[in-house]
């Protein structure tokens, strides 16, 4: 890659009244698209960096860097199994830690299914009957039952006596762990001629009231542990465990990076790509996209300016405003200088041609802007004398209508009729052509026939 160092003049030109536009060809080196590649740490599923094999070019502003998101796979849902001991949930095992979970507490819920099967929830008793004394002699628990509210023990009912003068037997129950634990006869009764019956009231709770509960701990957006907070009761088999789905998605864990521009190259190519977030849950190397160059060759074109010598109206040199860049050092750029402004004259327009000691006057009889040839009539000098035009002087033809100027660099007398008639061809260098000055005036005292 090269810049413009100096510009050397091949020709200084002529006829410049002001500094012309200088155009330098645009750089010819192609715009390079950066080539980058991400590296993946498969153990941590993070992106460790983005390497550059081609730094790119023609960047006016720092490009943005985009990494594709990790794959949103079916393994994002956490899975847990359970174990039961003594009718309680005794353990929880994580079989898939999942992903995309929020690390905020309380976001992930774990649900344990309630115990099943309540056909034997009713407690039962057997009654011992003393037929000699016609009373209840004892009560034995045959089924403890379940789902009993410990704060409100079940009611034990013994059938009434069946003889005159008798009394009803009664008993109270005690529950432990929501089961019938013991019964106590408070009155054996009397007057029973046959064995009475005994019943225990039905439980008031349901199996769902004994559902186990658990809490979760999330680490690095995965389910790290499930902790039993209430083991529940009455589980005859391991319950199913459900973990709430993740609240985030793959895009929330996309790695991010920024480009660092090469300051030696004035920031027009990329020196490095720095990770701002390594992301997570990448199972394959992501695609890395860098914005295309924000400039084209014209943005890096060299610019220059011309310096004009006002005495001879030529260009003395071309200076460099901006050296540009991305020029191929093996290919010389082209420098183009705008031509002098073309004169514009109309037929019948009065013109003046100033010489050092006098001024010529004339009238335009013909003008061809393509060939830059002008014909003049009624030409004469203010001092009434004959004057030779000296080529390469700072001479101008100035029009009355628009003030156009043309420098005269060649004069040839072609009229051979008389000393009072004269044709002059004045040729001016305009865009590399010549302007002829022809005079067919009867009053022109400038030349004699045969003068050259």
C-alpha positions as CSV (number, residue, x, y, z in Angstrom):
1,X,0.0,0.0,0.0
2,X,1.3,3.4,-1.0
3,X,0.6,7.1,-0.7
4,X,1.3,10.0,-3.1
5,X,4.6,11.5,-2.3
6,X,5.3,14.3,-4.9
7,X,3.8,15.4,-8.2
8,X,6.2,16.4,-11.0
9,X,4.9,18.8,-13.8
10,X,5.2,17.5,-17.4
11,X,4.0,20.8,-18.9
12,X,3.2,24.1,-17.1
13,X,0.5,25.0,-19.7
14,X,-0.7,28.6,-20.4
15,X,-3.7,30.8,-20.1
16,X,-4.6,30.1,-16.5
17,X,-6.1,33.1,-14.7
18,X,-6.9,31.0,-11.6
19,X,-5.8,27.8,-10.0
20,X,-7.4,24.9,-12.0
21,X,-9.0,21.8,-10.5
22,X,-6.4,19.0,-10.0
23,X,-7.8,15.5,-10.2
24,X,-5.7,12.4,-9.1
25,X,-6.9,9.0,-10.1
26,X,-8.4,6.9,-7.3
27,X,-6.5,4.1,-5.6
28,X,-6.3,0.9,-7.5
29,X,-5.8,-1.6,-4.7
30,X,-8.9,-3.7,-4.1
31,X,-11.0,-3.4,-0.9
32,X,-10.3,-6.4,1.3
33,X,-13.0,-8.1,3.3
34,X,-11.7,-9.2,6.7
35,X,-11.5,-12.9,7.4
36,X,-12.0,-14.0,11.0
37,X,-12.5,-17.3,12.9
38,X,-13.8,-17.9,16.4
39,X,-12.3,-20.4,18.9
40,X,-14.4,-22.5,21.2
41,X,-13.7,-23.9,24.6
42,X,-15.9,-27.1,24.5
43,X,-15.5,-27.7,28.2
44,X,-17.0,-24.4,29.2
45,X,-19.0,-24.0,26.0
46,X,-17.7,-20.4,25.7
47,X,-16.0,-18.5,22.9
48,X,-12.5,-17.7,23.9
49,X,-11.6,-15.4,21.1
50,X,-11.8,-14.4,17.5
51,X,-8.7,-14.5,15.3
52,X,-8.0,-12.5,12.2
53,X,-6.3,-13.9,9.1
54,X,-7.1,-11.0,6.8
55,X,-7.4,-7.5,8.5
56,X,-9.6,-5.9,5.8
57,X,-9.3,-2.4,4.4
58,X,-11.0,0.9,3.6
59,X,-12.8,1.3,6.9
60,X,-13.8,4.9,7.7
61,X,-15.5,4.0,11.0
62,X,-14.9,1.0,13.3
63,X,-17.1,-1.9,12.0
64,X,-19.4,-3.9,14.2
65,X,-18.7,-7.6,15.0
66,X,-21.6,-10.1,15.2
67,X,-21.4,-13.7,16.5
68,X,-24.2,-16.2,15.8
69,X,-26.1,-17.5,18.8
70,X,-25.6,-20.9,20.3
71,X,-27.9,-23.7,19.1
72,X,-31.2,-23.9,20.9
73,X,-31.3,-27.7,21.4
74,X,-33.7,-30.2,23.1
75,X,-31.3,-30.5,26.0
76,X,-32.3,-27.2,27.5
77,X,-34.9,-28.7,29.9
78,X,-33.5,-29.9,33.2
79,X,-34.5,-33.4,34.3
80,X,-34.7,-34.8,37.9
81,X,-35.6,-38.3,39.3
82,X,-36.7,-39.2,42.8
83,X,-36.4,-42.0,45.4
84,X,-38.7,-43.0,48.3
85,X,-38.0,-44.5,51.7
86,X,-40.6,-45.1,54.5
87,X,-43.3,-43.5,52.4
88,X,-41.3,-40.3,52.1
89,X,-39.3,-38.7,49.3
90,X,-35.8,-39.5,50.3
91,X,-33.7,-38.2,47.4
92,X,-33.6,-36.2,44.2
93,X,-31.1,-36.9,41.4
94,X,-30.4,-34.5,38.5
95,X,-30.1,-36.4,35.2
96,X,-29.8,-33.3,33.0
97,X,-28.8,-30.0,34.3
98,X,-30.4,-28.2,31.3
99,X,-29.4,-24.7,30.2
100,X,-30.7,-21.2,29.5
101,X,-31.9,-20.9,33.1
102,X,-31.8,-17.5,34.9
103,X,-29.4,-17.4,37.8
104,X,-31.9,-15.3,39.8
105,X,-33.4,-17.2,42.7
106,X,-37.0,-18.1,42.7
107,X,-37.2,-18.2,38.9
108,X,-36.9,-22.0,38.5
109,X,-39.6,-24.1,40.2
110,X,-39.5,-27.8,40.9
111,X,-42.7,-29.7,41.3
112,X,-43.1,-33.2,42.9
113,X,-46.2,-35.1,42.1
114,X,-48.5,-36.0,45.1
115,X,-48.7,-39.5,46.6
116,X,-51.2,-41.9,45.0
117,X,-53.6,-44.6,46.3
118,X,-55.9,-43.9,49.2
119,X,-58.0,-47.1,49.3
120,X,-56.7,-47.9,52.8
121,X,-57.0,-44.4,54.3
122,X,-59.8,-45.4,56.7
123,X,-58.5,-46.6,60.1
124,X,-60.1,-49.7,61.6
125,X,-60.3,-51.3,65.1
126,X,-61.2,-54.7,66.5
127,X,-63.3,-54.8,69.8
128,X,-62.8,-57.2,72.6
129,X,-66.2,-58.1,74.4
130,X,-66.5,-59.2,78.1
131,X,-69.7,-61.3,77.8
132,X,-69.6,-62.1,81.5
133,X,-69.8,-58.5,82.5
134,X,-71.6,-57.3,79.4
135,X,-69.0,-54.7,78.6
136,X,-66.2,-53.7,76.2
137,X,-62.9,-55.0,77.5
138,X,-60.5,-53.7,74.8
139,X,-59.8,-52.1,71.4
140,X,-57.1,-53.1,69.0
141,X,-55.9,-51.1,65.9
142,X,-56.1,-53.3,62.9
143,X,-55.4,-50.5,60.3
144,X,-53.8,-47.2,61.3
145,X,-55.3,-45.5,58.3
146,X,-53.8,-42.2,57.0
147,X,-54.6,-38.6,56.1
148,X,-55.8,-37.9,59.6
149,X,-55.5,-34.3,60.9
150,X,-53.3,-34.5,64.0
151,X,-54.9,-31.4,65.4
152,X,-58.3,-33.0,65.2
153,X,-58.1,-36.7,66.1
154,X,-60.8,-39.0,64.6
155,X,-63.9,-39.9,66.5
156,X,-64.3,-43.5,67.8
157,X,-68.0,-44.7,67.9
158,X,-69.1,-47.8,69.8
159,X,-72.6,-49.1,69.3
160,X,-75.1,-48.5,72.1
161,X,-76.0,-51.0,74.9
162,X,-79.1,-53.2,74.3
163,X,-80.5,-53.9,77.9
164,X,-82.3,-51.9,80.5
165,X,-80.1,-50.0,82.8
166,X,-77.0,-50.2,80.7
167,X,-74.5,-47.5,79.5
168,X,-72.6,-46.7,76.3
169,X,-68.9,-47.6,76.0
170,X,-66.6,-44.8,74.7
171,X,-63.0,-44.3,73.7
172,X,-60.6,-41.6,72.4
173,X,-58.0,-41.8,69.6
174,X,-54.5,-40.4,69.3
175,X,-52.8,-39.8,65.9
176,X,-49.1,-39.6,65.1
177,X,-47.8,-38.6,61.6
178,X,-51.4,-38.4,60.4
179,X,-52.1,-42.0,61.3
180,X,-54.1,-43.6,64.1
181,X,-51.5,-44.3,66.7
182,X,-53.5,-45.5,69.8
183,X,-57.0,-45.7,71.3
184,X,-58.0,-45.4,74.9
185,X,-61.2,-46.8,76.4
186,X,-62.7,-44.1,78.5
187,X,-65.9,-46.1,79.5
188,X,-66.3,-49.8,79.1
189,X,-70.1,-49.5,79.1
190,X,-72.6,-52.0,80.5
191,X,-75.8,-53.7,79.6
192,X,-74.4,-55.2,76.3
193,X,-76.1,-58.6,75.7
194,X,-74.0,-59.0,72.5
195,X,-70.7,-57.8,71.1
196,X,-71.0,-54.1,70.1
197,X,-69.5,-52.6,66.9
198,X,-66.7,-50.0,66.7
199,X,-65.9,-47.5,63.9
200,X,-63.3,-44.8,63.4
201,X,-64.4,-41.5,61.6
202,X,-63.0,-41.0,58.1
203,X,-59.8,-38.8,57.6
204,X,-60.4,-35.1,56.7
205,X,-57.3,-34.6,54.6
206,X,-56.3,-35.6,51.1
207,X,-53.2,-37.1,49.6
208,X,-52.3,-33.8,47.9
209,X,-51.9,-32.3,51.4
210,X,-48.8,-34.6,51.8
211,X,-47.0,-33.7,48.6
212,X,-43.3,-33.3,49.0
213,X,-41.6,-30.0,48.0
214,X,-38.1,-29.0,47.0
215,X,-36.0,-26.0,46.1
216,X,-33.4,-25.5,43.4
217,X,-30.0,-23.9,43.0
218,X,-28.9,-22.6,39.6
219,X,-25.2,-22.1,38.8
220,X,-24.0,-20.8,35.5
221,X,-27.5,-20.9,34.1
222,X,-27.8,-24.7,34.7
223,X,-29.6,-26.7,37.4
224,X,-26.9,-27.3,40.0
225,X,-28.9,-29.0,42.8
226,X,-32.4,-29.9,43.9
227,X,-32.9,-29.9,47.7
228,X,-35.9,-31.5,49.5
229,X,-37.6,-29.0,51.7
230,X,-40.5,-31.3,52.7
231,X,-40.3,-35.0,52.1
232,X,-44.1,-35.4,52.2
233,X,-45.7,-38.7,53.2
234,X,-47.8,-41.7,52.0
235,X,-45.7,-42.3,48.9
236,X,-45.9,-45.9,47.9
237,X,-43.7,-45.3,44.8
238,X,-41.2,-42.6,43.6
239,X,-43.1,-39.5,42.4
240,X,-42.4,-37.7,39.1
241,X,-40.3,-34.5,39.3
242,X,-40.9,-31.6,36.9
243,X,-38.5,-28.6,36.6
244,X,-40.0,-25.5,35.1
245,X,-38.6,-24.7,31.6
246,X,-35.8,-22.1,31.2
247,X,-36.9,-18.5,31.1
248,X,-34.1,-17.5,28.7
249,X,-33.2,-18.6,25.2
250,X,-30.1,-19.2,23.1
251,X,-29.8,-15.6,22.0
252,X,-29.5,-14.4,25.6
253,X,-26.1,-16.2,25.7
254,X,-24.7,-15.0,22.4
255,X,-21.0,-14.0,22.7
256,X,-20.2,-10.4,21.7
257,X,-17.0,-8.7,20.5
258,X,-15.7,-5.4,19.2
259,X,-13.2,-4.6,16.5
260,X,-9.9,-2.7,17.4
261,X,-8.6,-0.7,14.5
262,X,-5.0,-0.6,13.4
263,X,-3.8,2.9,14.5
264,X,-0.6,2.6,12.4
265,X,-2.9,2.2,9.4
266,X,-4.9,5.2,10.6
267,X,-7.7,3.0,11.6
268,X,-8.6,1.8,8.1
269,X,-7.9,-1.9,8.8
270,X,-8.7,-4.2,11.8
271,X,-5.9,-5.0,14.2
272,X,-7.8,-7.3,16.6
273,X,-11.2,-8.4,17.8
274,X,-11.7,-8.2,21.5
275,X,-14.4,-10.3,23.3
276,X,-16.8,-8.3,25.4
277,X,-18.8,-11.4,26.4
278,X,-17.7,-15.0,25.9
279,X,-21.2,-16.3,25.8
280,X,-22.2,-19.8,26.8
281,X,-23.8,-23.0,25.6
282,X,-21.9,-23.2,22.3
283,X,-21.6,-26.7,21.0
284,X,-20.1,-25.6,17.7
285,X,-18.0,-22.7,16.4
286,X,-20.2,-19.8,15.6
287,X,-20.2,-17.7,12.5
288,X,-18.5,-14.3,13.0
289,X,-19.6,-11.4,10.8
290,X,-17.7,-8.1,10.4
291,X,-19.4,-5.2,8.8
292,X,-18.3,-4.4,5.2
293,X,-15.9,-1.5,4.6
294,X,-17.6,1.8,5.1
295,X,-15.5,3.6,2.4
296,X,-14.6,3.0,-1.2
297,X,-11.6,4.0,-3.3
298,X,-12.9,7.5,-3.7
299,X,-12.7,8.1,0.0
300,X,-9.0,7.4,0.0
301,X,-8.2,9.3,-3.2
302,X,-5.2,11.7,-3.0
303,X,-6.0,15.4,-3.6
304,X,-3.8,18.2,-4.8
305,X,-3.8,21.9,-5.8
306,X,-2.2,23.8,-8.6
307,X,-0.2,27.0,-8.1
308,X,-0.5,29.6,-10.9
309,X,2.2,32.1,-11.9
310,X,0.1,35.3,-12.5
311,X,2.8,36.9,-14.7
312,X,2.9,34.2,-17.4
313,X,-0.4,32.5,-16.4
314,X,1.2,29.1,-16.3
315,X,1.2,26.4,-13.5
316,X,4.3,26.5,-11.4
317,X,3.6,23.3,-9.5
318,X,1.1,21.0,-7.9
319,X,1.0,20.5,-4.2
320,X,-0.5,17.6,-2.3
321,X,-3.4,18.3,0.1
322,X,-4.0,14.7,1.0
323,X,-1.6,11.9,0.2
324,X,-4.3,9.3,0.0
325,X,-3.7,5.6,0.5
326,X,-4.2,2.1,-1.0
327,X,-2.2,3.0,-4.1
328,X,-0.3,0.2,-5.7
329,X,3.3,1.3,-5.5
330,X,4.0,-0.4,-8.9
331,X,1.3,1.6,-10.7
332,X,1.7,5.4,-11.1
333,X,-1.5,7.3,-10.5
334,X,-2.7,9.7,-13.2
335,X,-2.9,13.5,-12.4
336,X,-5.3,15.5,-14.5
337,X,-5.2,19.3,-14.6
338,X,-8.4,21.1,-15.7
339,X,-7.9,23.3,-18.9
340,X,-8.0,27.1,-18.8
341,X,-11.5,28.5,-19.1
342,X,-12.7,28.7,-22.7
343,X,-13.4,32.2,-24.0
344,X,-17.0,33.1,-25.1
345,X,-17.5,35.8,-27.7
346,X,-20.4,36.9,-29.8
347,X,-20.5,38.4,-33.4
348,X,-20.5,42.2,-33.2
349,X,-19.0,42.2,-29.7
350,X,-16.5,44.9,-29.0
351,X,-13.2,43.7,-27.7
352,X,-10.1,45.3,-26.3
353,X,-6.5,44.0,-26.5
354,X,-4.2,45.7,-23.9
355,X,-0.6,46.2,-24.8
356,X,2.1,47.7,-22.5
357,X,1.8,51.2,-24.0
358,X,-1.6,51.3,-25.7
359,X,-4.8,49.4,-26.2
360,X,-6.2,47.8,-29.4
361,X,-9.9,47.9,-30.2
362,X,-11.9,45.7,-32.6
363,X,-15.2,44.1,-33.4
364,X,-15.8,40.3,-33.5
365,X,-16.9,39.2,-37.0
366,X,-16.7,35.5,-36.4
367,X,-15.7,33.1,-33.5
368,X,-15.5,29.4,-33.5
369,X,-15.4,28.0,-29.9
370,X,-14.4,24.6,-31.1
371,X,-11.4,25.7,-33.1
372,X,-10.9,28.8,-30.8
373,X,-10.5,30.9,-34.0
374,X,-11.6,34.5,-33.9
375,X,-12.0,37.0,-36.8
376,X,-12.0,40.8,-36.0
377,X,-12.8,43.9,-38.0
378,X,-12.5,47.6,-37.4
379,X,-9.2,47.0,-35.5
380,X,-7.2,50.0,-34.5
381,X,-4.8,51.2,-31.7
382,X,-5.5,54.1,-29.4
383,X,-2.2,55.8,-30.2
384,X,-2.7,55.5,-34.0
385,X,0.5,53.6,-34.4
386,X,1.4,50.2,-35.8
387,X,2.2,47.7,-33.2
388,X,3.7,44.2,-33.4
389,X,2.3,41.6,-31.0
390,X,5.1,40.0,-29.0
391,X,4.2,36.3,-28.3
392,X,4.1,34.9,-24.8
393,X,3.4,38.3,-23.2
394,X,0.6,38.6,-20.7
395,X,-1.9,39.9,-23.3
396,X,-5.6,39.5,-23.1
397,X,-8.6,39.9,-25.4
398,X,-11.4,41.2,-23.2
399,X,-15.0,41.1,-24.4
400,X,-17.4,43.9,-23.7
401,X,-20.3,41.5,-22.9
402,X,-18.7,39.0,-20.6
403,X,-15.2,40.0,-19.8
404,X,-13.7,36.7,-21.3
405,X,-9.9,36.6,-21.6
406,X,-7.7,34.9,-24.1
407,X,-3.9,35.0,-24.0
408,X,-2.4,35.8,-27.4
409,X,0.8,33.8,-28.1
410,X,1.1,34.0,-32.0
411,X,0.3,36.7,-34.6
412,X,0.6,36.4,-38.4
413,X,-0.2,39.2,-40.9
414,X,-2.0,37.6,-43.9
415,X,-3.5,40.7,-45.6
416,X,-1.3,41.8,-48.6
417,X,-3.8,44.3,-50.0
418,X,-2.5,47.7,-48.7
419,X,-0.8,49.3,-45.8
420,X,-4.2,50.6,-44.6
421,X,-5.7,47.1,-44.4
422,X,-4.4,44.4,-42.3
423,X,-5.4,40.9,-41.3
424,X,-3.8,39.5,-38.2
425,X,-4.2,36.0,-36.8
426,X,-3.8,36.0,-33.1
427,X,-3.6,32.5,-31.8
428,X,-4.2,31.8,-28.1
429,X,-3.4,28.6,-26.3
430,X,-6.7,27.4,-25.0
431,X,-7.0,23.7,-24.1
432,X,-4.0,22.9,-26.3
433,X,-5.5,24.6,-29.4
434,X,-4.8,28.0,-31.0
435,X,-7.0,31.1,-31.3
436,X,-6.6,33.1,-34.5
437,X,-7.1,36.8,-34.6
438,X,-8.1,38.0,-38.1
439,X,-8.7,41.7,-39.0
440,X,-10.1,42.9,-42.3
441,X,-10.5,46.5,-41.1
442,X,-10.0,49.4,-43.5
443,X,-8.6,51.5,-40.6
444,X,-6.0,49.1,-39.2
445,X,-2.6,50.9,-39.4
446,X,-0.7,47.9,-37.9
447,X,1.0,46.3,-40.9
448,X,2.2,46.6,-44.4
449,X,1.7,44.1,-47.2
450,X,4.3,41.4,-47.1
451,X,5.2,41.9,-43.4
452,X,5.6,38.6,-41.5
